[in-house]
Amino acid sequence: MRNFLIVYLCSSALLYSQNPNFDQDIIISTNVDTTEVKIGEELNFKIDISSKNKYNISFDEIPNFMPFEITESFDTDTIQESSTYSKRYSLINFEPGEYWIPPQKIYFNQSIKYSDSLLIVVNDVEVDTLKQNLYDIKPIIPVKRNYQNLLIRILIAIIVGFLVFFLYRYYLLKKNIKPNEEEKSLFELANEKLENLNSLDPKSQIEFKEYYTILIDIFREYLESQIKIPAMESTSKELILRINLLRDSGNYNFEKSKISKLESLFTKSDLVKFAKSLPTKSDIKNDLDIISDFIDDTEKIYNEKFNIVEDIEPENEEYSIIDDLKTFLKYSFVILSSILLISILIFGYYPVRDTILMNPTKILMSKEWFTSQYGSPPVELNSPNILVRSNDTLYDSKFVMGDFKDVFFLTIDFKDVMQVDNNPSLDLMKNDLINQFQTLGSKNILLKDDQFTIKSGDTGLRLFGSLDIEIKNRLIRSNFTTVILPYDKKTIRLTIVHRADDRYADNIKSRILESFDIVKEL
């Protein structure tokens, strides 16, 4: 018994030593590279674990570091020989104050332990407003309304509407062009039914009975609809009586002989339907003619009574896509002309014409502009398109918008200044610009100069004038403006070339030159 107790105590001690909750050899430490950071500054948080016993150690897949955010989670660093584990996180916080990094879960087999929490101070960034340059509040700039997109959308909507109408008329109405029975007269419907009945060839008693039933019903339906008598509800004798009353009243001058034939036909029909009498084919043909003649007489009397003139209906013309196309073009021309005239009265002739013809400089002026910086020292410029770097070398760099022969051309050149005793003269600058224009294929260059001040207050030289650009053996008269800013190490030159007769180029040029500036502080 004593030996059993000793074995039990030893095994219990061994089990408790291997349980993480009771293992005193597990050491968990947390540390950071600093306890004070600035807003937006990264903080390295590390968990170190050492244990003499081996456990299956893991960390939360989605750890909670609120109010800190995890920018990066590094892989677990494990040293198997010493049973040491390390886990590192990169944290960040954008709110000033004192915050605790919450304890983190660490899994040892099926058990959970927690790391220590740490207090971190997040300091605000101090801004010394006295050291910052103060600028005036920019005035409100009036923006001209741009109706180009509105006009284009209206035109597109009208064109689409006409196309939908055209397709609807051509594909749907064409399918629905069928004779409408409701539009046919009662006389035509009755004759059509009689023609269909005439094509039948009854042979058995049942077929003869059905034939005469249909024949009499056609006659009854016509009389009830045309003369307005209850023919469908009347017996044969009652119907003959009503017809005689119409004749005696003078409203319908039916012939007595035809009324007698009609009465004999009703009697024969009753015999066929109830006494199973079998008429001959000649009898059938004769009975059909009696009904047809009586309907013809009734129709004539009715038309004479109400002075109805029988219209001769024209033959149905075939549907013609050409006619619809002509109609479509005619109404399209009227509507588009009206819209065009109204637009010209509201906006003026040239804005409407240039919008429809998509004048390139009108598009440049109306589109969204971009403010960007180029080169070194940085030049800030507002332009309709972003300038593209061109022929960048060790000593100079160039940014261009478009091509020299385009309707509007813009370029900025940055050139190193050669270290000489004297600054370049005005004549040298003029000759350099003229040589550049001649190299690009220009002729008849007329040049003037004056001073130009940019937004920052720096003063430079402005060269402006006119020249002829040869395009496809034609000389196109154009205007140019060049602003030169000579600095100690760089000479900045902005050049704008556009057509002399362009109505929008001057506005574009003025807007660009007004935005031209040197960024002295980043």
C-alpha positions as CSV (number, residue, x, y, z in Angstrom):
1,M,0.0,0.0,0.0
2,R,2.9,2.3,0.9
3,N,4.5,1.7,-2.5
4,F,1.3,2.4,-4.4
5,L,1.0,5.8,-2.6
6,I,4.6,6.7,-3.5
7,V,3.9,5.8,-7.2
8,Y,0.7,7.8,-7.2
9,L,2.3,11.0,-5.8
10,C,5.2,10.8,-8.3
11,S,2.9,10.4,-11.3
12,S,0.6,13.2,-10.1
13,A,3.6,15.5,-9.8
14,L,4.7,14.6,-13.3
15,L,1.3,15.3,-14.8
16,Y,1.0,18.7,-13.1
17,S,4.4,19.7,-14.3
18,Q,3.4,19.0,-17.9
19,N,0.1,20.9,-17.7
20,P,0.7,24.5,-19.0
21,N,-1.6,26.0,-16.3
22,F,0.6,24.6,-13.6
23,D,3.9,24.8,-15.4
24,Q,6.1,27.3,-13.5
25,D,8.8,27.1,-16.2
26,I,6.8,29.0,-18.8
27,I,8.0,32.5,-19.1
28,I,6.0,35.1,-21.2
29,S,7.4,38.5,-21.7
30,T,6.2,41.4,-23.9
31,N,8.2,44.4,-25.0
32,V,8.1,47.3,-27.4
33,D,10.9,49.4,-29.0
34,T,9.5,52.5,-27.4
35,T,6.6,53.5,-25.1
36,E,6.1,56.9,-26.7
37,V,5.4,57.4,-30.4
38,K,4.0,60.2,-32.6
39,I,0.7,60.0,-34.5
40,G,1.2,57.7,-37.5
41,E,4.5,56.3,-36.3
42,E,5.0,52.6,-36.3
43,L,5.5,50.7,-33.1
44,N,7.1,47.2,-32.9
45,F,5.4,44.9,-30.3
46,K,7.1,41.6,-29.5
47,I,6.0,38.5,-27.4
48,D,8.8,36.2,-26.2
49,I,8.0,32.7,-24.8
50,S,10.5,30.3,-23.2
51,S,9.6,26.9,-21.7
52,K,11.6,23.9,-20.6
53,N,8.7,21.6,-21.7
54,K,7.7,21.3,-25.2
55,Y,4.2,22.5,-26.1
56,N,2.3,23.1,-29.3
57,I,2.3,26.9,-29.1
58,S,0.2,29.1,-31.4
59,F,-1.2,32.7,-31.5
60,D,-4.6,34.2,-32.4
61,E,-5.2,34.3,-36.1
62,I,-7.1,37.6,-35.7
63,P,-5.4,39.3,-32.6
64,N,-7.1,42.2,-30.9
65,F,-4.8,45.3,-30.5
66,M,-7.6,48.0,-30.4
67,P,-7.2,50.9,-30.5
68,F,-4.0,50.2,-32.4
69,E,-4.0,48.9,-36.0
70,I,-1.9,46.1,-37.3
71,T,0.2,47.1,-40.2
72,E,2.2,43.9,-40.4
73,S,2.2,40.5,-38.6
74,F,5.6,38.7,-38.8
75,D,6.1,34.9,-38.8
76,T,6.7,33.2,-35.5
77,D,10.4,32.8,-34.7
78,T,11.1,29.4,-33.1
79,I,14.3,27.9,-31.6
80,Q,13.6,24.2,-31.0
81,E,16.7,23.5,-29.0
82,S,15.9,26.0,-26.3
83,S,12.0,25.9,-26.7
84,T,11.9,29.6,-27.3
85,Y,9.2,31.3,-29.4
86,S,8.9,34.9,-30.6
87,K,6.1,36.7,-32.3
88,R,6.3,40.3,-33.6
89,Y,3.7,42.8,-34.8
90,S,4.0,46.2,-36.3
91,L,1.3,48.6,-34.8
92,I,0.1,52.1,-35.6
93,N,-2.3,54.6,-34.0
94,F,-3.6,57.9,-35.4
95,E,-5.2,59.4,-32.2
96,P,-3.2,61.2,-29.6
97,G,-3.5,59.9,-26.0
98,E,-2.5,57.1,-23.6
99,Y,-3.5,53.6,-24.6
100,W,-3.0,50.1,-23.3
101,I,-2.0,47.3,-25.6
102,P,-4.4,44.6,-24.5
103,P,-3.2,41.1,-23.4
104,Q,-2.8,38.6,-26.2
105,K,-4.0,35.0,-26.2
106,I,-1.3,32.3,-26.4
107,Y,-2.3,28.7,-26.9
108,F,-0.3,25.9,-25.2
109,N,-1.8,22.7,-26.5
110,Q,-5.5,23.1,-25.4
111,S,-4.7,25.7,-22.7
112,I,-4.7,29.5,-23.0
113,K,-2.3,32.0,-21.3
114,Y,-2.2,35.7,-21.7
115,S,0.6,38.2,-22.3
116,D,1.0,41.3,-20.2
117,S,-0.6,44.6,-21.3
118,L,1.6,47.7,-22.0
119,L,0.9,51.4,-21.7
120,I,1.8,53.4,-24.8
121,V,1.7,57.2,-25.1
122,V,0.8,58.6,-28.6
123,N,1.9,62.2,-28.9
124,D,0.4,64.8,-31.2
125,V,2.5,66.5,-33.8
126,E,3.2,70.1,-32.9
127,V,2.8,72.6,-35.7
128,D,4.5,76.0,-35.3
129,T,2.2,78.3,-37.3
130,L,4.7,81.2,-36.9
131,K,7.2,79.4,-39.0
132,Q,4.7,78.6,-41.8
133,N,4.1,81.0,-44.6
134,L,0.7,82.7,-44.5
135,Y,-1.2,83.2,-47.8
136,D,-4.2,85.2,-48.7
137,I,-7.5,83.4,-49.1
138,K,-8.0,82.8,-52.8
139,P,-10.9,84.7,-54.3
140,I,-13.9,82.9,-55.7
141,I,-13.2,82.3,-59.4
142,P,-16.3,82.4,-61.6
143,V,-16.6,79.4,-63.8
144,K,-18.3,79.5,-67.2
145,R,-21.0,77.0,-67.7
146,N,-20.2,74.2,-70.1
147,Y,-23.2,73.3,-72.2
148,Q,-21.2,71.0,-74.6
149,N,-22.0,67.8,-72.8
150,L,-25.7,68.8,-72.4
151,L,-26.1,69.4,-76.1
152,I,-24.4,66.2,-77.0
153,R,-26.6,64.2,-74.7
154,I,-29.7,65.9,-76.1
155,L,-28.7,65.1,-79.6
156,I,-27.9,61.5,-78.7
157,A,-31.2,61.1,-76.9
158,I,-33.2,62.4,-79.9
159,I,-31.3,60.1,-82.3
160,V,-31.8,57.1,-80.1
161,G,-35.5,58.0,-79.7
162,F,-36.0,58.1,-83.5
163,L,-34.2,54.9,-83.9
164,V,-36.4,53.2,-81.3
165,F,-39.5,54.6,-83.0
166,F,-38.2,53.4,-86.4
167,L,-37.5,49.9,-85.2
168,Y,-40.8,49.7,-83.4
169,R,-42.7,50.7,-86.5
170,Y,-40.8,48.4,-88.8
171,Y,-40.6,45.2,-86.7
172,L,-43.7,45.4,-84.5
173,L,-46.3,47.1,-86.6
174,K,-45.3,45.1,-89.6
175,K,-46.1,41.9,-87.7
176,N,-49.4,43.4,-86.5
177,I,-50.6,44.5,-90.0
178,K,-53.4,41.9,-90.4
179,P,-57.0,42.2,-91.4
180,N,-59.1,43.1,-88.4
181,E,-62.4,41.4,-88.4
182,E,-64.0,44.2,-86.4
183,E,-63.2,46.6,-89.2
184,K,-65.1,44.5,-91.7
185,S,-68.8,45.2,-92.4
186,L,-71.5,42.8,-91.4
187,F,-72.2,42.1,-95.0
188,E,-68.6,41.1,-95.7
189,L,-68.5,38.9,-92.6
190,A,-71.7,37.1,-93.6
191,N,-70.4,36.5,-97.2
192,E,-67.1,35.3,-95.9
193,K,-68.8,32.7,-93.7
194,L,-71.1,31.6,-96.6
195,E,-68.0,31.1,-98.7
196,N,-66.4,28.9,-96.1
197,L,-69.7,27.0,-95.7
198,N,-69.8,26.5,-99.5
199,S,-66.5,24.6,-99.4
200,L,-68.0,21.9,-97.1
201,D,-69.3,18.7,-98.6
202,P,-71.7,17.0,-96.1
203,K,-72.3,13.3,-96.5
204,S,-73.8,11.9,-93.3
205,Q,-76.9,12.9,-91.4
206,I,-74.9,14.6,-88.7
207,E,-72.9,16.6,-91.3
208,F,-76.2,17.7,-93.0
209,K,-77.7,18.8,-89.7
210,E,-74.6,20.8,-88.8
211,Y,-74.5,22.4,-92.3
212,Y,-78.1,23.7,-92.1
213,T,-77.6,24.8,-88.5
214,I,-74.6,27.0,-89.5
215,L,-76.4,28.3,-92.6
216,I,-79.5,29.5,-90.7
217,D,-77.3,30.9,-87.9
218,I,-75.3,33.0,-90.4
219,F,-78.6,34.5,-91.7
220,R,-79.9,35.1,-88.2
221,E,-76.7,36.8,-87.0
222,Y,-76.7,39.1,-90.0
223,L,-80.4,40.1,-89.6
224,E,-80.0,40.7,-85.8
225,S,-76.9,42.8,-86.2
226,Q,-77.9,44.8,-89.3
227,I,-81.7,45.2,-88.9
228,K,-81.7,45.0,-85.1
229,I,-84.4,42.3,-84.7
230,P,-84.2,39.4,-82.2
231,A,-83.5,36.9,-84.9
232,M,-81.4,34.5,-82.8
233,E,-84.1,34.2,-80.2
234,S,-87.0,33.7,-82.6
235,T,-88.4,30.5,-84.0
236,S,-88.5,30.0,-87.8
237,K,-92.2,31.0,-87.9
238,E,-91.6,34.1,-85.6
239,L,-88.6,35.2,-87.8
240,I,-90.7,34.9,-91.0
241,L,-93.4,36.9,-89.3
242,R,-91.0,39.6,-88.3
243,I,-89.7,39.8,-91.9
244,N,-93.2,40.2,-93.2
245,L,-93.9,43.0,-90.7
246,L,-90.8,44.8,-91.9
247,R,-92.1,44.5,-95.5
248,D,-95.6,45.6,-94.6
249,S,-94.3,48.7,-92.7
250,G,-92.5,49.8,-95.8
251,N,-89.1,49.9,-94.1
252,Y,-87.8,46.9,-96.1
253,N,-89.3,46.2,-99.5
254,F,-88.6,42.4,-99.6
255,E,-90.0,40.4,-102.5
256,K,-92.8,38.0,-101.5
257,S,-91.4,35.2,-103.6
258,K,-88.0,35.4,-101.8
259,I,-89.8,35.4,-98.4
260,S,-91.7,32.3,-99.5
261,K,-88.4,30.6,-100.6
262,L,-86.9,31.6,-97.2
263,E,-89.9,30.1,-95.4
264,S,-89.6,26.8,-97.4
265,L,-85.8,26.8,-96.5
266,F,-86.6,27.1,-92.8
267,T,-89.1,24.2,-93.1
268,K,-86.5,22.0,-94.9
269,S,-83.9,22.9,-92.3
270,D,-86.2,21.8,-89.5
271,L,-86.8,18.5,-91.3
272,V,-83.1,17.9,-91.7
273,K,-82.4,18.7,-88.1
274,F,-85.3,16.9,-86.5
275,A,-86.8,14.4,-89.0
276,K,-83.5,13.3,-90.4
277,S,-84.3,14.2,-93.9
278,L,-81.4,14.0,-96.4
279,P,-81.3,16.8,-99.1
280,T,-79.5,16.4,-102.4
281,K,-76.4,18.3,-103.4
282,S,-78.5,20.5,-105.7
283,D,-80.8,21.3,-102.8
284,I,-77.8,22.4,-100.7
285,K,-76.5,24.7,-103.4
286,N,-80.0,26.2,-104.0
287,D,-80.5,26.8,-100.2
288,L,-77.2,28.5,-99.9
289,D,-78.1,30.8,-102.9
290,I,-81.4,31.7,-101.3
291,I,-79.7,32.9,-98.1
292,S,-77.0,34.7,-100.1
293,D,-79.6,36.5,-102.3
294,F,-81.7,37.5,-99.3
295,I,-78.6,39.0,-97.5
296,D,-77.7,40.9,-100.7
297,D,-81.2,42.4,-101.0
298,T,-81.2,43.3,-97.4
299,E,-77.8,45.1,-97.7
300,K,-79.0,47.0,-100.7
301,I,-82.2,48.2,-99.0
302,Y,-80.2,49.1,-95.9
303,N,-77.7,51.2,-97.8
304,E,-80.4,53.0,-99.8
305,K,-82.4,53.7,-96.7
306,F,-79.5,55.3,-94.8
307,N,-77.8,56.8,-97.9
308,I,-74.7,54.7,-97.4
309,V,-72.3,54.9,-100.3
310,E,-70.2,51.8,-100.6
311,D,-66.5,52.8,-100.6
312,I,-64.2,51.2,-102.9
313,E,-61.3,50.2,-100.6
314,P,-57.9,50.6,-102.1
315,E,-55.7,47.6,-102.2
316,N,-53.5,47.2,-99.2
317,E,-50.1,48.7,-100.0
318,E,-47.1,46.7,-99.0
319,Y,-45.1,48.0,-96.0
320,S,-42.2,50.0,-97.3
321,I,-39.1,50.6,-95.2
322,I,-38.1,53.3,-97.6
323,D,-41.2,55.3,-96.8
324,D,-40.5,55.0,-93.1
325,L,-36.9,56.0,-93.7
326,K,-38.0,59.1,-95.6
327,T,-40.4,60.0,-92.7
328,F,-37.7,59.4,-90.2
329,L,-35.2,61.6,-92.0
330,K,-37.8,64.3,-92.6
331,Y,-38.8,64.6,-88.9
332,S,-35.2,64.2,-87.8
333,F,-34.2,67.1,-90.0
334,V,-37.0,69.3,-88.7
335,I,-36.3,68.6,-85.0
336,L,-32.5,68.8,-85.3
337,S,-32.8,72.1,-87.2
338,S,-35.1,73.5,-84.5
339,I,-32.7,72.4,-81.8
340,L,-29.7,73.9,-83.7
341,L,-31.5,77.2,-84.3
342,I,-32.6,77.5,-80.6
343,S,-29.0,76.6,-79.5
344,I,-27.5,79.3,-81.7
345,L,-29.9,81.9,-80.4
346,I,-29.0,81.0,-76.8
347,F,-25.3,80.3,-77.0
348,G,-24.2,81.9,-80.2
349,Y,-23.2,80.6,-83.6
350,Y,-19.5,79.8,-83.0
351,P,-19.9,77.9,-79.7
352,V,-22.6,75.7,-81.2
353,R,-20.7,75.1,-84.4
354,D,-17.4,74.4,-82.6
355,T,-19.2,72.0,-80.2
356,I,-20.8,70.0,-83.0
357,L,-17.7,70.0,-85.1
358,M,-15.6,69.1,-81.9
359,N,-13.1,72.0,-82.3
360,P,-9.9,70.7,-80.6
361,T,-9.1,73.9,-78.7
362,K,-12.8,74.2,-77.6
363,I,-12.5,70.7,-76.2
364,L,-9.2,71.6,-74.4
365,M,-10.8,74.7,-72.9
366,S,-14.0,72.9,-71.8
367,K,-12.5,69.8,-70.3
368,E,-11.2,69.3,-66.7
369,W,-7.8,70.8,-66.1
370,F,-4.9,69.4,-64.1
371,T,-2.5,71.1,-61.7
372,S,0.9,69.4,-61.7
373,Q,4.6,70.0,-60.9
374,Y,7.4,69.4,-63.4
375,G,11.2,69.4,-63.3
376,S,13.7,70.8,-60.8
377,P,13.2,73.5,-59.4
378,P,9.6,72.3,-59.5
379,V,7.3,74.3,-61.8
380,E,3.6,74.3,-61.0
381,L,1.3,74.6,-64.0
382,N,-2.4,74.2,-64.6
383,S,-3.0,72.6,-68.1
384,P,-5.8,70.8,-69.9
385,N,-3.6,67.7,-70.3
386,I,-0.7,66.3,-68.2
387,L,2.7,67.2,-69.8
388,V,4.8,64.2,-70.9
389,R,8.6,64.0,-70.2
390,S,10.6,64.2,-73.5
391,N,14.3,63.8,-74.4
392,D,15.5,63.9,-70.8
393,T,19.3,64.1,-70.5
394,L,21.9,64.8,-67.9
395,Y,22.0,68.5,-68.5
396,D,18.4,69.3,-69.6
397,S,14.9,68.0,-69.3
398,K,11.8,68.7,-71.3
399,F,8.0,68.3,-70.8
400,V,5.5,68.7,-73.7
401,M,1.8,68.7,-74.4
402,G,1.0,67.8,-78.0
403,D,3.2,68.2,-81.1
404,F,4.7,71.4,-82.5
405,K,2.4,71.2,-85.6
406,D,-0.8,70.7,-83.5
407,V,-3.4,73.4,-83.1
408,F,-2.1,74.0,-79.6
409,F,1.4,73.1,-78.4
410,L,3.0,73.6,-74.9
411,T,6.5,72.8,-73.7
412,I,8.7,73.5,-70.6
413,D,12.5,73.2,-70.9
414,F,14.9,73.0,-68.0
415,K,18.5,73.7,-69.1
416,D,21.7,73.8,-67.0
417,V,23.3,77.3,-66.9
418,M,27.0,77.3,-68.1
419,Q,29.2,78.9,-65.5
420,V,30.4,82.1,-67.2
421,D,31.1,85.5,-65.9
422,N,28.4,87.3,-67.8
423,N,24.7,86.4,-68.0
424,P,23.3,85.5,-71.4
425,S,22.2,88.5,-73.3
426,L,18.8,89.2,-74.7
427,D,20.0,88.7,-78.3
428,L,21.4,85.3,-77.4
429,M,18.0,84.2,-76.0
430,K,16.2,85.5,-79.0
431,N,18.5,83.8,-81.4
432,D,18.3,80.5,-79.5
433,L,14.5,80.6,-79.7
434,I,14.5,81.5,-83.4
435,N,16.9,78.7,-84.2
436,Q,14.7,76.2,-82.3
437,F,11.6,77.4,-84.3
438,Q,13.5,77.1,-87.6
439,T,14.7,73.6,-86.7
440,L,11.0,72.6,-86.2
441,G,10.1,74.0,-89.7
442,S,9.0,77.5,-89.0
443,K,9.4,80.5,-91.3
444,N,8.7,84.3,-91.3
445,I,9.3,84.7,-87.6
446,L,8.4,88.1,-86.1
447,L,9.5,88.5,-82.4
448,K,8.9,91.1,-79.6
449,D,9.9,91.1,-76.0
450,D,8.9,92.4,-72.6
451,Q,9.0,91.4,-68.9
452,F,6.8,88.8,-67.3
453,T,6.1,88.3,-63.6
454,I,5.0,84.9,-62.3
455,K,2.8,84.2,-59.2
456,S,5.7,83.9,-56.8
457,G,6.9,87.4,-57.8
458,D,9.9,86.3,-59.8
459,T,10.4,88.3,-63.0
460,G,11.5,86.8,-66.3
461,L,11.6,87.6,-70.0
462,R,8.7,87.1,-72.3
463,L,9.3,86.7,-76.1
464,F,6.1,86.7,-78.2
465,G,5.2,87.1,-81.8
466,S,4.1,85.2,-84.9
467,L,5.5,82.6,-87.3
468,D,4.5,80.4,-90.2
469,I,4.4,76.6,-89.7
470,E,4.7,74.5,-92.9
471,I,2.2,71.7,-92.9
472,K,1.7,69.6,-96.1
473,N,3.3,72.4,-98.3
474,R,1.0,75.0,-96.6
475,L,2.1,77.8,-94.4
476,I,-0.2,78.1,-91.3
477,R,0.1,81.4,-89.6
478,S,0.5,80.9,-85.8
479,N,1.3,82.9,-82.7
480,F,3.8,82.0,-80.0
481,T,4.6,83.1,-76.4
482,T,7.8,82.1,-74.5
483,V,8.6,82.9,-70.9
484,I,12.2,82.6,-69.8
485,L,13.2,82.4,-66.1
486,P,17.0,82.5,-65.7
487,Y,18.2,81.2,-62.4
488,D,21.7,80.5,-61.1
489,K,21.8,76.8,-62.0
490,K,18.8,76.3,-64.3
491,T,17.1,78.3,-67.0
492,I,13.4,77.5,-67.3
493,R,11.6,78.2,-70.6
494,L,7.9,77.8,-71.2
495,T,6.7,78.0,-74.8
496,I,3.1,78.1,-76.2
497,V,2.3,77.9,-79.9
498,H,-1.2,78.1,-81.4
499,R,-3.0,79.1,-84.5
500,A,-3.4,82.8,-85.1
501,D,-7.1,82.6,-85.9
502,D,-8.1,80.3,-83.1
503,R,-10.9,81.8,-81.0
504,Y,-10.2,79.8,-77.8
505,A,-6.4,79.6,-77.8
506,D,-5.9,83.0,-76.2
507,N,-8.1,82.0,-73.2
508,I,-6.2,78.8,-72.8
509,K,-2.9,80.5,-73.0
510,S,-3.9,83.2,-70.4
511,R,-5.1,80.5,-68.0
512,I,-1.8,78.6,-68.3
513,L,0.4,81.7,-67.9
514,E,-1.6,82.8,-64.8
515,S,-1.0,79.5,-63.2
516,F,2.8,79.4,-64.1
517,D,4.8,79.4,-60.8
518,I,8.0,78.2,-59.2
519,V,7.5,76.0,-56.0
520,K,10.2,77.3,-53.6
521,E,9.0,75.4,-50.5
522,L,7.8,71.8,-50.5
